[in-house]
Amino acid sequence: MRLWLRDSERRPDPEPAKADARTPILIGALSWLVAAGLALVFQGELAARGLGWWLWCAVAGVGLGAAGLVWLRLRHR
């Protein structure tokens, strides 16, 4: 086994795979939206246990998912 190949011995690089990133970003953002809804329903209990920040964590997840979708739309233009 050799760790270094000459340029003449290298195979050509494969073409990049085409993938649609919208689906996983949308699923993640919707999951964070469900988590935010649940955190909003149980906000009193979470605050009593010192976990009131969970709501804001979920809101941040929804915001980052929305920003990701906007970024993808701008990138495809």
C-alpha positions as CSV (number, residue, x, y, z in Angstrom):
1,M,0.0,0.0,0.0
2,R,1.3,3.4,-1.0
3,L,0.3,6.7,0.6
4,W,1.3,8.8,-2.4
5,L,0.3,8.4,-6.1
6,R,1.7,10.3,-9.1
7,D,-0.7,12.4,-11.0
8,S,-0.5,10.0,-13.9
9,E,-1.6,7.1,-11.7
10,R,-4.6,8.8,-10.2
11,R,-8.1,8.0,-11.5
12,P,-10.3,11.0,-12.4
13,D,-12.5,12.5,-9.7
14,P,-16.1,11.4,-9.8
15,E,-18.9,13.9,-10.7
16,P,-20.5,15.4,-7.6
17,A,-23.8,13.7,-6.5
18,K,-26.9,15.8,-7.0
19,A,-29.1,16.0,-3.9
20,D,-32.1,17.9,-2.8
21,A,-31.4,19.4,0.6
22,R,-34.9,20.9,1.0
23,T,-36.6,17.8,2.3
24,P,-34.3,17.2,5.3
25,I,-34.2,20.9,6.2
26,L,-38.0,21.1,6.0
27,I,-38.4,17.9,8.1
28,G,-36.0,19.3,10.7
29,A,-37.8,22.7,10.8
30,L,-41.2,21.1,11.2
31,S,-39.8,18.9,13.9
32,W,-38.6,22.0,15.8
33,L,-42.0,23.6,15.2
34,V,-43.7,20.6,16.9
35,A,-41.2,20.8,19.7
36,A,-41.9,24.5,20.1
37,G,-45.6,23.8,20.3
38,L,-45.1,21.2,23.0
39,A,-42.8,23.5,24.9
40,L,-45.4,26.2,24.7
41,V,-48.1,23.9,26.0
42,F,-45.9,22.7,28.9
43,Q,-44.2,26.1,29.5
44,G,-45.3,26.3,33.1
45,E,-43.9,22.9,34.1
46,L,-40.7,23.5,32.2
47,A,-40.2,26.9,33.8
48,A,-40.8,25.4,37.2
49,R,-38.0,22.9,36.6
50,G,-35.6,25.5,35.2
51,L,-36.1,24.4,31.6
52,G,-37.8,27.4,30.2
53,W,-35.0,27.8,27.7
54,W,-36.3,24.8,25.8
55,L,-38.9,26.9,24.1
56,W,-36.3,29.3,22.8
57,C,-34.1,26.5,21.6
58,A,-37.0,25.2,19.5
59,V,-37.8,28.7,18.2
60,A,-34.1,29.0,17.2
61,G,-34.3,25.6,15.4
62,V,-37.4,26.8,13.4
63,G,-35.6,30.1,12.6
64,L,-32.5,28.3,11.4
65,G,-34.5,25.9,9.3
66,A,-36.3,28.8,7.7
67,A,-33.0,30.5,7.1
68,G,-31.7,27.3,5.5
69,L,-34.7,27.2,3.1
70,V,-34.1,30.8,2.1
71,W,-30.4,30.2,1.6
72,L,-31.2,27.2,-0.7
73,R,-33.7,29.2,-2.7
74,L,-31.1,32.0,-3.2
75,R,-28.4,29.5,-4.1
76,H,-30.5,28.0,-6.8
77,R,-31.0,31.3,-8.6
